[in-house]
Amino acid sequence: MYLSRLEIFGFKSFAHKVELKFNGGITVIVGPNGCGKTNIVDAIRWVLGEQRASILRSDKMEDVIFNGTRNRKPLGMAEVSITIENTKGILPMEYAEVTITRRIFRSGESEYFLNKVPCRLKDIIDLFADTGMGANAYSVIELKMIESLLSEKAEERRKLFEEAAGITKYKQRKKVTLRKIEDVKGDLSRINDIIREVQKNVASLERQAKKAEKYNQIFEELKSKEIELLEKEFSEFHRTLIYLEETLNRERSKKISVGDELSKGEQILEVLKNELKTIEEQVEEIHLKIETSNRELSLTEQEIVLLKERKKMLMERIEKMSQDKVNSQHLLYELNQKVNEKRLLYDANLIEKEKVGSEFSEKKKELDGISKNLDEKRIFVKNLNEALINKMNEISRKRSEIEKIKARAENLRGKVDLLNDERMAYEKEISEAEIELNTCFEKRATLLNELANAERIFNEMEILRKSLETEIEELQRKSFEIQNEYEKKISKIDFLRELVEKHVDLPEGAQFLVQNYNSNFKSVSDVIEVEPEFSLAIESALGESAGYLIVDTVEEAEKAIDVLKSQNKSKVTFICLDKIRENYASNLPVRGDGIIGWANEIVSCERKFKKVIDLLLDEFIVVKDRSSAFEALKNYGSVKCVTLEGEIFTDEGLIKGGSTNGSSQSIIGKRKQIETLEREAERLKNELNRIQNEVDKKIREIDAINLKELSDVVKNIQVSVTEVEKIINQLEYRKTKALESIANIDREKIEIEKEMSTLSEVLTSLEGEVVLLEKEKEKIEYDLSIATSEFEALEREWSLKAKYLTELNINLVSIENEEKNLESEIKRLEDEIARVSSKISEYDIEIEEVKLQIENIESNLVELNDKHKMLEEEISMLRERLKEVQSQHSEKVAEIQSLERKIREERAKYEEYISATHDIEMKINEIKLRMQNLKERAREEYQIELEYKEFENYNIAVLKEEVENLKAKLKLLGPVNLLAFNDYQEEKKRLEFLLSQREDLLESEKTLKETIEEINTTAERKFLETFEKIRENFKKTFETLFGPESEADLRLLPDEDGRIDPLESKIEIMAKPKGKRLQSIDLLSAGEKTLTAIALLFAIYLVKPSPFCVLDEVDAPLDDANIDRFINLLKVFSKDTQFIIVTHNKKTMEAADTYYGVTMEEEGVSKIVSVRFKQGVEQG
């Protein structure tokens, strides 16, 4: 089995189609640097499936396509085909000849062919797996790979061993299996999560089903007990209600008598409080004067303390400056002493500098004379060297030209035959391409018409769909806004309706009467209506009276009070219409900024309730704000003002106010609000239905548009057009390239004939010139040897003189630096003397200024002490006056307190009576409410009507406890799902299915793990067997290359835990060439590294030979002796392995069976010339 043929077209520098035929044995590829030899190696690697552009010395894969030259256009495609004779059946195919083709276009598209049948890259890689061939196998070795093979990064080294052991496919299978395990684990994780969730649901539904059955039993028992309890509670409340109504009438008469006495006492108290207020104003005025004098006295004392402290600081400052002046005088004396010492040292340094400088000048003159002679001799020697090099270069150039001319002549003769064969092939290719092109043009025209129609229909439908989607989004956004608004309205209506129906603004007793005694009773808030903007003001003005109940007569009110008493309900205030006179209010017109009007005129109600509103609101004026209220009080006297925010102001100084935030809404005006909100809600609901109908209609229109089907039609046509155009481009490219190639071939043949004639004449002339140049070179070499000896003697003398002169120069520089340092130090000391002298003068001036400041401070202290004494006398007089006024104040306060105690006692009695009546009213209302609630509950829950009955020997508490126990049992059951049993059966079936699925996944995971274990076992066994064989072969091969005393070894390195994993551990190479200790290969020379890598490569070939091996300049670092060893190995292994070697070494060339020469006659374009020994020139 061997590589029989390589065809290259458009790959890198091969612009023309090139065919290389290989036989067994050794084939050598030679040629100058940069002519394209390594491009042949890259082509072999590329066609075998190499995907890394960097390995092919490119930035991206498209760079391998011929990129043109100055005279040639770039190509649009590169193609390489390799043919392998599968005589030994190493490749897993039944064909004896296997051809692999790889093609790439500038668009980035790649194509692979196996025996001219399209295939995938994976098919190529699988074909060469574990055969020793392939892009990453050991069938292609470059010089740069020697370094990576022997470097610390042992990945490349390990790949060779794995390829030789045939475990690459096992590792790939292991990766695939591991990925499957990860997928299974992911599926297991997901199904376990689902099972846990379903198990929870099944357990929960099972509990719910049992709970539902228990719930039904308890519920029936509870219903029976509750009906019995309702009947007995209703009869108990009825007896209590009668007793409470009788008690309420007695408490009301007591309250009226105490109220009269309380009113008289409050009038006397008001007079006494006014007198007390006058006395308090006098006390406040005296306090203010005392405070002002104390403040002035405190400021005076602070100024005195501040001046004393400042005088003390100034005295300390004088003392400090005097001490600093003495210290400065001492420093001045020391500085003068130092200046005198430095000047003496400076004079001595000048004398030494003059002495050394004189000696330096004399020695420098001597050295300059020697340097001049040395430079003249150096120039003479340099000229002779240049003349010799020029002659040698000229001789080499002439000889090189002779060799080139001879090689060129050989190439030209072979090239003419090749061009004739190529021309015939291109003419045939043009004829075939024209026939195929006509067919493709007709097919493309038809497809383009179909594509235009399909795209037009698709675009129209897409625009229509987007338009409909935009309209739907807008309608849905509008619907969402309306829905939110509708829900807000409904929530507000429910809230307001609940307020109205439950009478939450009424006290407990009133609620009881309205709900349980007489539903026709209305409170003040029920009978009035007011605009929303005034509701807060009216609510504040009415206050508690908003909850008063309105009745027609006093008798009706008394009956209601009796009910409240009997039911032990809280007190309720009644307004009796028959006791209120008509036209109660007689309000005068009011005007002014911010004044809205009388409160009773803003409120609307039925005519019969108008006098009630007049009674409660006739004193109130509604104003906009606080300032408007004060203005109204000023203008209209004894009225009460209420602002729109609910603040109340009176001319008696009473003010009611505060934040309205968070306050509960008033019931006033809420019925009107409910009607308005219901109309708005109905309108919004109709609008919402209309929009939803419109959205549904547009959704149906969108569903009718099937863009995916239209898009698929367009894509299918586009794919067809692209395929046709791709074929057309390829055919046109083939035709154009063929025509160009024919024209180039014709021009080339003419040029070759002319060139061969010229080459013969030039060759004769060059051989004569070489003989003359050799004689001139020998004369120049004799003259150069004499001149070199004289130059070396002069150079030794110059070195001795230069060394002594350098020492003198260093000494002189040191003396000059010392001189500069002394000058700098003297100047610094003189500057410091001047600074210290100036500082002493400044101290004298500053001490005199501070003494003047102390005199001014003493004068100011005398004035402040006089002022302090005067203020103390004034404060003493004010305090005496304060004691007199405070005495009067105490007497008046005692009198007021005595009267207030008496009033409080009377008020306490009055409030007790009010509280008693209110409590009874509350109890009556509560009992009526409870009775009403019991009736409603009986009707709603059990559809029965409650009536008064007589019961004997019953205990409501025991009955309630039984009911509560049953309710507690129901409550303990929590929420009950009455449909839980059906849900439980469905979820249980689902759980059983999921559990079976999990068992299948677990079995699959177990099988995959067993597969990995089997792969690991097989791969480890095969690897270790192969490793030991390679190791033994490496030792023998290394000894063959380096000599009998050389040693080498391979070993597997343990990991961090000290374990050796045959499938992952790094492989270390140890080498000991003859005469050296066993060492790491990093310490070997470049030639030794190359031989070591070759030894390893051939050790692998002994275990698993590669059908062919490409070596790219691996012999470059080897010397002649090692080249001989290398060639001997090649000859031994060439019996089983075909070698293709790129080299510059003559000895390697001599060992070859076949030559291929790569030249670049045209800049940027590579050409091939082949020679097979025993047959002469074969093609050109």
DAKAHU-V674389 format. One record per backbone hydrogen bond with DSSP energy under -1.0 kcal/mol. CO is the residue of the C=O (numbers start at 1). NH is the residue of the N-H. If there is no record, write none. Layout:
CO;NH, CO;NH
This chain:
2;85, 4;22, 5;83, 6;20, 7;81, 8;18, 9;79, 10;66, 11;14, 13;15, 13;1166, 14;10, 18;8, 20;6, 25;1139, 26;1153, 26;1154, 27;1141, 28;1156, 29;1143, 30;1158, 32;35, 37;40, 38;42, 39;43, 40;44, 41;45, 42;46, 43;47, 44;48, 45;50, 46;49, 53;58, 54;57, 60;63, 61;64, 62;65, 64;12, 66;75, 72;69, 76;106, 78;104, 79;9, 80;102, 81;7, 82;100, 83;4, 83;5, 84;98, 85;87, 91;93, 96;86, 98;84, 99;115, 100;82, 101;113, 102;80, 103;111, 104;78, 105;108, 109;105, 111;103, 112;119, 113;101, 114;117, 117;114, 120;124, 121;125, 122;126, 123;127, 124;128, 128;131, 139;1110, 141;1112, 143;146, 144;148, 145;149, 146;150, 152;154, 154;158, 155;159, 156;160, 157;161, 158;162, 159;163, 160;164, 161;165, 162;167, 167;171, 168;172, 169;173, 170;174, 171;175, 172;176, 173;177, 174;178, 175;179, 176;180, 177;181, 178;182, 179;183, 180;184, 181;185, 182;186, 183;187, 184;188, 185;189, 186;190, 187;191, 188;192, 189;193, 190;194, 191;195, 192;196, 193;197, 194;198, 195;199, 196;200, 197;201, 198;202, 199;203, 200;204, 201;205, 202;206, 203;207, 204;208, 205;209, 206;210, 207;211, 208;212, 209;213, 210;214, 211;215, 212;216, 213;217, 214;218, 215;219, 216;220, 217;221, 218;222, 219;223, 220;224, 221;225, 222;226, 223;227, 224;228, 225;229, 226;230, 227;231, 228;232, 229;233, 230;234, 231;235, 232;236, 233;237, 234;238, 235;239, 236;240, 237;241, 238;242, 239;243, 240;244, 241;245, 242;246, 243;247, 244;248, 247;251, 248;252, 251;255, 252;256, 253;257, 254;258, 255;259, 256;260, 258;262, 259;263, 260;264, 261;265, 262;266, 263;267, 264;268, 265;269, 266;270, 267;271, 268;272, 269;273, 270;274, 271;275, 272;276, 273;277, 274;278, 275;279, 276;280, 277;281, 278;282, 279;283, 280;284, 281;285, 282;286, 283;287, 284;288, 285;289, 286;290, 287;291, 288;292, 289;293, 290;294, 291;295, 292;296, 293;297, 294;298, 295;299, 296;300, 297;301, 298;302, 299;303, 300;304, 301;305, 302;306, 303;307, 304;308, 305;309, 306;310, 307;311, 308;312, 309;313, 310;314, 311;315, 312;316, 313;317, 314;318, 315;319, 316;320, 317;321, 318;322, 319;323, 320;324, 321;325, 322;326, 323;327, 324;328, 325;329, 326;330, 327;331, 328;332, 329;333, 330;334, 331;335, 332;336, 333;337, 334;338, 335;339, 336;340, 337;341, 338;342, 339;343, 340;344, 341;345, 342;346, 343;347, 344;348, 345;349, 346;350, 347;351, 348;352, 349;353, 350;354, 351;355, 352;356, 353;357, 354;358, 355;359, 356;360, 357;361, 358;362, 359;363, 360;364, 361;365, 362;366, 363;367, 364;368, 365;369, 366;370, 367;371, 368;372, 369;373, 370;374, 371;375, 372;376, 373;377, 374;378, 375;379, 376;380, 377;381, 378;382, 379;383, 380;384, 381;385, 382;386, 383;387, 384;388, 385;389, 386;390, 387;391, 388;392, 389;393, 390;394, 391;395, 392;396, 393;397, 394;398, 395;399, 396;400, 397;401, 398;402, 399;403, 400;404, 401;405, 402;406, 403;407, 404;408, 405;409, 406;410, 407;411, 408;412, 409;413, 410;414, 411;415, 412;416, 414;418, 414;1180, 415;419, 416;420, 417;421, 418;422, 419;423, 420;424, 421;425, 422;426, 423;427, 424;428, 425;429, 426;430, 427;431, 428;432, 429;433, 430;434, 431;435, 432;436, 433;437, 434;438, 435;439, 436;440, 437;441, 438;442, 439;443, 440;444, 441;445, 442;446, 443;447, 444;448, 445;449, 446;450, 447;451, 448;452, 449;453, 450;454, 451;455, 452;456, 453;457, 454;458, 455;459, 456;460, 457;461, 458;462, 459;463, 460;464, 461;465, 462;466, 463;467, 464;468, 465;469, 466;470, 467;471, 468;472, 469;473, 470;474, 471;475, 472;476, 473;477, 474;478, 475;479, 476;480, 477;481, 478;482, 479;483, 480;484, 481;485, 482;486, 483;487, 484;488, 485;489, 486;490, 487;491, 488;492, 489;493, 490;494, 491;495, 492;496, 493;497, 494;498, 495;499, 496;500, 497;501, 498;502, 499;504, 503;506, 507;511, 508;512, 509;513, 510;514, 511;515, 512;516, 513;517, 513;518, 518;521, 522;550, 523;527, 529;604, 531;534, 534;538, 535;539, 536;540, 537;541, 538;542, 539;543, 542;545, 543;546, 544;547, 545;548, 546;525, 548;524, 549;575, 551;577, 552;578, 553;557, 554;558, 555;559, 556;560, 557;561, 558;562, 559;563, 560;564, 561;565, 562;566, 563;567, 564;569, 565;568, 569;922, 569;923, 569;924, 573;549, 575;551, 576;579, 577;580, 592;595, 594;624, 597;622, 598;602, 599;603, 604;529, 606;609, 607;610, 609;613, 610;614, 611;615, 612;616, 613;617, 614;618, 617;620, 619;640, 620;599, 621;642, 622;596, 622;597, 625;629, 626;630, 627;631, 628;632, 629;633, 630;634, 631;635, 632;636, 633;637, 637;639, 640;621, 641;649, 642;623, 643;646, 647;643, 648;656, 649;641, 650;653, 654;650, 656;648, 660;663, 667;670, 669;673, 670;674, 671;675, 672;676, 673;677, 674;678, 675;679, 676;680, 677;681, 678;682, 679;683, 680;684, 681;685, 682;686, 683;687, 684;688, 685;689, 686;690, 687;691, 688;692, 689;693, 690;694, 691;695, 692;696, 693;697, 694;698, 695;699, 696;700, 697;701, 698;702, 699;703, 700;704, 702;705, 706;710, 707;711, 708;712, 709;713, 710;714, 711;715, 712;716, 713;717, 714;718, 715;719, 716;720, 717;721, 718;722, 719;723, 720;724, 721;725, 722;726, 723;727, 724;728, 725;729, 726;730, 727;731, 728;732, 729;733, 730;734, 731;735, 732;736, 733;737, 734;738, 735;739, 736;740, 737;741, 738;742, 739;743, 740;744, 741;745, 742;746, 743;747, 744;748, 745;749, 746;750, 747;751, 748;752, 749;753, 750;754, 751;755, 752;756, 753;757, 754;758, 755;759, 756;760, 758;762, 759;763, 760;764, 761;765, 762;766, 763;767, 764;768, 765;769, 766;770, 768;772, 769;773, 770;774, 771;775, 772;776, 773;777, 774;778, 775;779, 776;780, 777;781, 778;782, 779;783, 780;784, 781;785, 782;786, 783;787, 784;788, 785;789, 786;790, 787;791, 788;792, 789;793, 790;794, 791;795, 792;796, 793;797, 794;798, 795;799, 796;800, 797;801, 798;802, 799;803, 800;804, 801;805, 802;806, 803;807, 804;808, 805;809, 806;810, 807;811, 808;812, 809;813, 810;814, 811;815, 812;816, 813;817, 814;818, 815;819, 816;820, 817;821, 818;822, 819;823, 820;824, 821;825, 822;826, 823;827, 824;828, 825;829, 826;830, 827;831, 828;832, 829;833, 830;834, 831;835, 832;836, 833;837, 834;838, 835;839, 836;840, 837;841, 838;842, 839;843, 840;844, 841;845, 842;846, 843;847, 844;848, 845;849, 846;850, 847;851, 848;852, 849;853, 850;854, 851;855, 852;856, 853;857, 854;858, 855;859, 856;860, 857;861, 858;862, 859;863, 860;864, 861;865, 862;866, 863;867, 864;868, 865;869, 866;870, 867;871, 868;872, 869;873, 870;874, 871;875, 872;876, 873;877, 874;878, 875;879, 876;880, 877;881, 878;882, 879;883, 880;884, 881;885, 882;886, 883;887, 884;888, 885;889, 886;890, 887;891, 888;892, 889;893, 890;894, 891;895, 892;896, 893;897, 894;898, 895;899, 896;900, 897;901, 898;902, 899;903, 900;904, 901;905, 902;906, 903;907, 904;908, 905;909, 906;910, 907;911, 908;912, 909;913, 910;914, 911;915, 912;916, 913;917, 914;918, 915;919, 916;920, 917;921, 918;922, 919;923, 920;569, 920;924, 921;925, 922;570, 922;926, 923;927, 924;928, 925;929, 926;930, 927;931, 928;932, 929;933, 930;934, 931;935, 932;936, 933;937, 934;938, 935;939, 936;940, 937;941, 938;942, 938;944, 955;959, 956;960, 957;961, 958;962, 959;963, 960;964, 961;965, 962;966, 963;967, 964;968, 965;969, 966;970, 967;971, 968;972, 969;973, 971;974, 977;980, 979;983, 980;984, 981;985, 982;986, 983;987, 984;988, 985;989, 986;990, 987;991, 988;992, 989;993, 990;994, 991;995, 992;996, 993;997, 994;998, 995;999, 996;1000, 997;1001, 998;1002, 999;1003, 1000;1004, 1001;1005, 1002;1006, 1003;1007, 1004;1008, 1005;1009, 1006;1010, 1007;1011, 1008;1012, 1009;1013, 1010;1014, 1011;1015, 1012;1016, 1013;1017, 1014;1018, 1015;1019, 1016;1020, 1017;1021, 1018;1022, 1019;1023, 1020;1024, 1021;1025, 1022;1026, 1023;1027, 1024;1028, 1025;1029, 1026;1030, 1027;1031, 1028;1032, 1029;1033, 1030;1034, 1031;1035, 1032;1036, 1033;1037, 1034;1038, 1035;1039, 1036;1040, 1037;1041, 1038;1042, 1039;1043, 1043;1046, 1047;1072, 1049;1070, 1051;1068, 1055;1058, 1059;1055, 1061;1064, 1061;1065, 1066;1053, 1068;1051, 1070;1049, 1071;1079, 1072;1047, 1073;1076, 1079;1071, 1080;1083, 1081;1084, 1085;1089, 1086;1090, 1087;1091, 1088;1092, 1089;1093, 1090;1094, 1091;1095, 1092;1096, 1093;1097, 1094;1098, 1095;1099, 1096;1100, 1097;1101, 1098;1102, 1100;1104, 1107;1138, 1109;1140, 1110;141, 1111;1142, 1112;143, 1113;1116, 1115;1118, 1119;1123, 1120;1124, 1121;1125, 1122;1126, 1123;1127, 1124;1128, 1125;1129, 1126;1130, 1127;1131, 1128;1132, 1129;1133, 1130;1134, 1133;1136, 1133;1137, 1138;1109, 1139;27, 1140;1111, 1141;29, 1142;1113, 1145;1149, 1146;1150, 1147;1151, 1149;1152, 1153;1173, 1154;28, 1155;1171, 1156;30, 1157;1169, 1159;1167, 1162;1165, 1167;1159, 1169;1157, 1170;1178, 1171;1155, 1172;1175, 1176;1172, 1179;1170
